[in-house]
Amino acid sequence: MELIRVQDSDFRKTYELYMSFPESENGYINNVYGYDYDRFLEWIEMKRNWSMGKELPEGFVPDTTYVLADGDTYVGVFNLRHYLNDFLREGAGHIGYCISQKYRGKGYATKGLELALAKARQKSIHEVYMSVNKDNPASLRVQIKNGAYIHHENEKEYFTRINQIDDGASREEIVSKYYTQYEEDSRLERSVHGRLEYAVTMDYIHRYADKSSKILEVGAGTGRYSVALAKEGMDVTAVELVEKNLEVLRDHSKGMANIKSFRGDATKLDEFEDDTFDITLVLGPLYHLYEKDEVDKAIDEAIRVTKPGGIMMFAFISVYAIMYSNYFYGNWAEGQEENFTDDYKFRHFKEQLFTGYDVTEFEHLFDGKNVTYITTTGVDGLLEPIEHRADFALSDEDFKKHFEWYLHFSEKRELLGNTNHLLYICRKNS
């Protein structure tokens, strides 16, 4: 099951879904009720613009509308407002949804809201506001199943809140909760910037690895890199914190004798001896480590288990690219407060979920470590913040050209702050 933006959906199927909704029901307003198909297509284009904060009517905020797809069947719609104004804060809130009558009572609303909450978390919405009519107890139950509580009420409605970050939760719990809701397995395939990230990262791995290499990937996710390298004949060990991701990884690697997988944390690799691996890949954990001592532990553990002369690659995110990608939708001040102090120093705390670095700041994490610096490179360039433009286009042929071009310039210092994902590459001293 997945949420598909209406502008990326099968328009005819989406139209038929909307035409199955009444004009108004239980607080949900079908804004395209009675539209013919041509007018509906105009609405789709309008929603494309609204999702980018363009051509918004007065009083409106940027929003993204999704269809909930169960395989090839469209069963409902979910609308996510990227932030709230005073009217929405005291009213409809962040998320509205409707399930087609014939698919109700099958758990679709609960699962769809879970997926919508994951989308909200990606936009750094830590507390989700919602509302529900008092004569719609089924929808209230859906919200409560997803962690909602009633914040206040009036004669007609309950106004609910869903706190997506438990202040008392550990880093491990926060990260696991996020990836349990998020569709990680297709991340490097479903967007152009994801495809570039994968292609560039694999190119750099292949500069140092061959079929005889013994590889450790820490934070292996669903195994996109680990499984691919094992298929090339390398001896691969994968470590992943999130149980859901680990299950997918093990399914993808079923029957492969040259890949082993473990549940574990980057800060504690006790199951591995010193000087074991030719190449150690840490391609995700440092997105989610916030305390300096934990960052140091993860780096030190990767160094410890790598053979003298071995290669290590550490992925990190540019704090500037986080801002460029996520906070030009009327929410710049919110992003600035989350990622920078009042005197513009960089902030790192677990409720961010994804923490970003200045390039030089990240490189200084390795000062005094038993490594020799090789390079820092970007892996996905400017694609993420521009890919959602209505006029963005990159054919397969152009993607190949762009990949070749980007590889030539990916290490240029003047470009590094603009790329979302980067690699710090170093060699363990003998």
C-alpha positions in Angstrom: 0.0 0.0 0.0 1.3 3.5 -0.8 0.4 7.1 -1.1 0.8 8.6 -4.6 0.7 12.3 -5.2 -2.3 13.1 -7.4 0.0 14.7 -10.0 1.8 11.4 -10.3 -1.3 9.2 -10.3 -3.3 7.6 -13.0 -5.6 10.6 -13.7 -8.5 8.6 -15.0 -8.5 6.3 -11.9 -8.1 9.3 -9.6 -11.0 11.0 -11.3 -13.2 7.9 -10.9 -12.2 7.8 -7.2 -13.2 11.4 -6.6 -16.5 10.9 -8.4 -17.3 8.1 -5.9 -17.3 10.7 -3.0 -20.3 12.7 -2.1 -20.1 16.5 -2.2 -19.8 16.7 1.6 -19.6 14.0 4.2 -18.6 13.9 7.9 -16.6 17.1 7.5 -14.8 16.1 4.2 -15.5 18.5 1.3 -15.1 17.1 -2.2 -13.9 20.1 -4.0 -14.2 18.5 -7.4 -17.7 17.2 -7.0 -19.5 17.4 -10.3 -16.4 18.2 -12.4 -16.1 16.8 -15.9 -12.8 15.1 -16.7 -11.2 18.1 -18.5 -12.0 20.4 -15.6 -10.6 17.7 -13.2 -7.3 17.7 -15.2 -7.1 21.5 -14.6 -7.6 20.9 -10.9 -4.7 18.3 -11.0 -2.4 21.0 -12.4 -3.6 23.5 -9.8 -2.8 21.0 -7.1 0.7 20.5 -8.6 1.3 24.2 -8.2 -0.2 24.4 -4.7 2.1 21.6 -3.6 5.0 23.9 -4.5 3.5 27.0 -2.9 2.6 28.5 -6.3 -0.5 30.4 -7.2 -2.1 29.9 -3.8 -5.4 31.6 -3.1 -5.4 34.1 -0.3 -5.5 32.4 3.1 -4.4 29.0 1.6 -1.1 27.2 2.5 0.9 24.7 0.4 -0.5 21.2 0.5 0.0 17.9 -1.2 -2.9 15.6 -2.0 -2.3 11.8 -2.3 -4.4 8.9 -3.4 -4.1 5.7 -1.3 -3.3 2.8 -3.6 -3.7 -0.8 -2.7 -1.8 -2.4 -5.6 -3.6 -1.1 -8.7 -6.7 -0.1 -6.8 -7.3 3.5 -5.6 -9.3 3.4 -2.4 -9.0 6.9 -0.8 -7.5 10.3 -0.7 -5.3 12.1 1.9 -4.5 15.8 1.9 -1.4 17.0 3.9 -1.0 20.7 4.5 2.7 21.6 4.8 2.1 24.0 7.7 -0.7 25.8 9.5 -2.1 29.3 9.6 -4.3 30.5 12.4 -7.4 29.4 10.7 -6.2 25.9 10.1 -4.7 25.7 13.6 -8.1 26.2 15.1 -9.9 24.1 12.5 -9.1 21.4 10.0 -5.4 21.0 10.9 -2.7 19.2 8.8 -4.5 16.2 7.4 -7.9 15.5 5.9 -8.9 12.2 4.2 -11.7 10.2 2.7 -12.1 6.5 1.9 -14.4 5.5 -0.9 -17.6 4.0 0.5 -17.1 0.5 -0.9 -13.6 0.2 0.7 -14.6 1.3 4.2 -14.3 -1.0 7.2 -11.2 -2.7 5.8 -8.5 -0.8 7.6 -7.6 1.5 4.8 -8.1 4.7 6.7 -5.9 3.6 9.5 -3.1 2.5 7.2 -3.5 5.6 5.0 -3.2 7.9 8.0 -0.1 6.1 9.1 1.5 6.7 5.7 0.3 10.3 5.8 2.0 10.8 9.2 5.2 9.5 7.7 4.9 12.1 4.9 4.3 14.8 7.6 7.4 13.7 9.5 9.5 14.1 6.3 8.4 17.7 6.3 9.5 18.1 9.9 5.9 18.3 11.2 6.5 17.0 14.8 3.0 17.6 16.1 0.1 16.9 13.7 -3.2 18.8 14.2 -6.4 17.1 13.1 -10.2 17.4 13.6 -13.1 15.1 13.4 -16.9 15.5 13.6 -18.4 14.1 16.8 -20.9 12.1 14.8 -18.0 10.3 13.0 -16.7 7.9 15.8 -15.1 5.6 13.2 -12.7 8.4 12.0 -11.9 9.3 15.6 -10.9 5.6 16.2 -8.7 5.8 13.2 -6.9 8.8 14.6 -6.6 7.3 18.1 -5.1 4.1 16.6 -2.4 6.3 15.1 -1.6 7.9 18.4 -4.0 10.8 18.5 -5.5 12.3 21.7 -8.4 14.8 22.0 -6.8 18.2 22.7 -10.1 20.1 23.0 -13.6 20.1 21.6 -16.6 22.2 20.7 -20.3 21.3 20.2 -19.6 19.8 16.7 -16.0 18.6 16.6 -13.1 17.0 18.5 -9.7 18.6 17.8 -6.9 16.1 18.0 -3.2 16.1 18.2 -0.6 13.4 17.2 2.8 13.9 18.8 5.2 12.2 16.4 8.1 12.6 18.7 8.0 11.2 22.2 10.2 13.5 24.3 11.1 10.5 26.4 11.9 8.2 23.5 15.4 7.1 22.8 17.2 7.8 19.5 16.8 4.1 18.6 13.0 4.3 19.3 12.6 7.5 17.2 14.5 6.1 14.3 12.8 2.7 14.4 9.4 4.4 14.5 10.1 6.5 11.5 11.5 3.7 9.3 8.7 1.4 10.3 6.3 3.9 8.7 8.5 4.9 5.8 8.9 3.0 2.5 12.7 2.7 2.5 13.1 -0.1 0.1 12.3 1.9 -3.1 13.9 5.2 -1.9 16.8 5.0 -4.3 14.6 4.1 -7.3 11.4 6.2 -7.1 13.1 9.6 -7.6 15.7 11.0 -9.9 17.9 12.2 -7.1 17.7 8.8 -5.4 18.8 7.1 -8.7 21.7 9.6 -8.9 22.7 9.0 -5.2 22.8 5.3 -5.8 24.8 5.5 -9.1 27.4 7.9 -7.7 27.8 6.0 -4.4 28.3 2.7 -6.3 30.8 4.3 -8.6 32.9 5.4 -5.5 32.6 2.0 -3.9 33.8 0.3 -7.1 36.9 2.6 -7.1 38.1 0.7 -4.0 36.3 -2.6 -4.0 36.7 -5.7 -6.1 35.3 -9.3 -5.9 37.9 -10.2 -3.2 36.8 -7.4 -0.9 35.3 -8.1 2.5 32.6 -5.4 3.0 30.8 -4.2 6.1 27.8 -2.0 5.7 26.6 -0.3 8.9 23.0 1.0 8.6 22.3 -1.1 5.6 18.6 -0.3 5.4 16.8 -2.8 3.2 20.1 -3.9 1.6 20.2 -2.0 -1.7 24.0 -1.7 -1.6 24.8 -4.8 0.4 22.8 -7.2 -1.8 24.1 -5.6 -5.0 27.7 -6.0 -3.8 27.1 -9.5 -2.7 25.7 -10.3 -6.2 29.0 -9.1 -7.6 30.7 -11.8 -5.5 32.0 -9.8 -2.5 31.8 -11.1 1.0 29.3 -8.7 2.6 28.2 -8.2 6.2 25.2 -6.0 6.8 24.2 -4.3 10.1 20.8 -2.6 10.4 19.0 -1.1 13.5 15.4 -1.2 12.3 13.8 -4.6 12.4 11.4 -3.9 9.5 14.3 -3.0 7.2 16.3 -6.0 8.3 13.4 -8.3 7.4 13.3 -6.9 3.9 17.1 -7.1 3.6 17.0 -10.8 4.6 14.2 -11.5 2.1 16.2 -9.8 -0.7 19.3 -11.8 0.2 17.6 -15.2 0.7 19.8 -18.1 -0.5 22.9 -15.9 -0.9 25.8 -17.5 1.1 28.1 -14.6 0.8 26.0 -12.1 2.8 25.4 -12.1 6.5 23.0 -9.7 8.3 22.7 -8.6 11.9 20.6 -6.3 13.9 22.8 -3.7 15.5 23.7 -0.1 16.1 26.6 1.9 14.6 27.8 2.9 18.0 28.4 -0.7 19.2 29.8 -3.2 16.8 31.0 -5.6 19.5 30.3 -8.7 17.4 33.2 -7.9 15.1 36.9 -8.2 15.7 39.4 -5.4 15.2 40.9 -5.1 11.7 38.3 -7.3 10.0 37.0 -5.6 6.9 38.6 -4.2 3.7 35.9 -1.6 3.2 33.4 -0.2 5.8 30.4 1.7 4.6 28.4 3.9 7.1 25.8 5.1 4.7 23.0 6.2 7.0 23.6 6.1 10.8 25.2 9.6 10.9 22.0 11.1 9.7 20.5 10.1 13.0 23.2 10.5 15.6 23.1 13.8 17.5 25.2 13.5 20.6 28.9 14.1 20.0 29.9 11.1 22.0 27.6 8.8 20.0 29.0 10.3 16.7 32.5 9.7 18.0 31.6 6.1 18.9 30.2 5.3 15.5 33.3 6.7 13.8 35.7 5.0 16.1 33.8 1.6 15.8 34.0 1.8 12.0 37.7 2.6 12.2 38.3 -0.2 14.7 36.8 -3.0 12.6 38.4 -1.9 9.3 41.8 -3.4 8.3 44.8 -1.2 8.3 44.9 0.4 4.8 41.2 -0.3 4.4 38.7 2.2 3.1 35.8 3.8 5.0 32.9 5.9 3.6 30.7 7.9 5.9 27.5 9.4 4.5 26.1 12.7 5.8 23.6 15.4 4.9 24.3 19.0 4.2 22.4 21.3 6.6 22.1 23.9 3.8 20.5 21.4 1.4 18.1 20.4 4.1 17.0 24.1 4.2 16.9 24.4 0.4 14.9 21.2 0.0 12.3 21.5 2.7 11.8 25.1 3.8 10.8 27.3 0.9 7.1 26.6 1.3 6.2 29.4 3.7 8.1 27.6 6.6 11.6 29.0 6.4 11.6 30.4 9.9 10.6 27.0 11.3 13.5 25.3 9.5 15.9 27.9 10.5 14.9 27.5 14.2 15.2 23.8 13.9 18.7 23.7 12.3 20.4 26.8 13.5 20.9 28.7 16.8 20.1 32.4 17.0 23.8 33.1 16.3 23.7 30.7 13.3 25.6 27.8 14.8 24.5 24.3 13.7 22.0 22.4 15.9 21.9 18.6 16.4 19.1 17.0 18.5 17.2 13.8 18.2 13.8 15.4 17.4 15.2 16.6 14.1 15.4 12.9 13.1 17.6 13.9 10.2 20.5 16.1 11.3 22.6 18.1 8.8 26.2 19.3 8.8 28.3 22.0 7.4 30.9 20.2 5.3 33.9 21.5 7.2 32.1 20.8 10.5 31.7 17.1 9.5 35.3 16.8 8.3 36.5 18.1 11.6 34.9 15.1 13.3 37.8 13.1 12.1 40.5 15.3 13.6 42.9 13.2 15.6 41.4 9.9 14.3 43.6 7.1 13.0 42.8 7.8 9.3 44.1 9.6 6.3 41.6 11.8 4.5 41.0 10.9 0.8 38.1 13.1 -0.3 34.6 14.5 0.3 32.1 14.1 -2.5 28.5 14.9 -3.2 26.3 12.1 -4.5 22.9 13.7 -5.6 23.7 17.3 -6.5 20.9 19.8 -6.7 18.3 17.4 -7.9 16.2 17.0 -4.7 15.0 20.6 -4.3 14.3 21.1 -8.0 12.9 17.7 -8.9 9.4 18.7 -7.8 9.2 21.7 -10.2 6.3 21.3 -12.6 8.7 21.8 -15.6 11.4 19.4 -14.4 12.3 16.7 -16.9 15.3 14.4 -17.3 15.0 11.6 -19.8 16.9 8.3 -19.3 19.4 9.5 -21.9 19.9 12.8 -20.2 20.1 11.1 -16.8 23.1 9.1 -18.1 24.7 12.3 -19.4 24.0 14.1 -16.1 25.5 11.2 -14.1 28.7 11.4 -16.2 28.9 15.1 -15.9 28.2 15.1 -12.1 30.9 12.5 -11.4 33.4 14.9 -13.0 32.4 17.8 -10.6 31.0 16.0 -7.6 34.1 16.7 -5.4 34.2 20.5 -6.1 34.2 22.3 -2.8 31.9 25.1 -4.1 29.2 22.6 -4.9 29.3 20.4 -1.8 26.9 22.5 0.4 24.2 22.3 -2.2 24.0 18.5 -2.5 21.7 16.7 0.0 23.8 13.6 0.5 27.6 13.4 0.7 30.4 10.9 1.4 33.5 11.5 3.5 36.1 8.9 2.3 39.2 8.0 4.3 41.8 5.3 4.7 42.7 3.6 8.0 46.4 4.2 8.8 48.7 1.2 9.0 
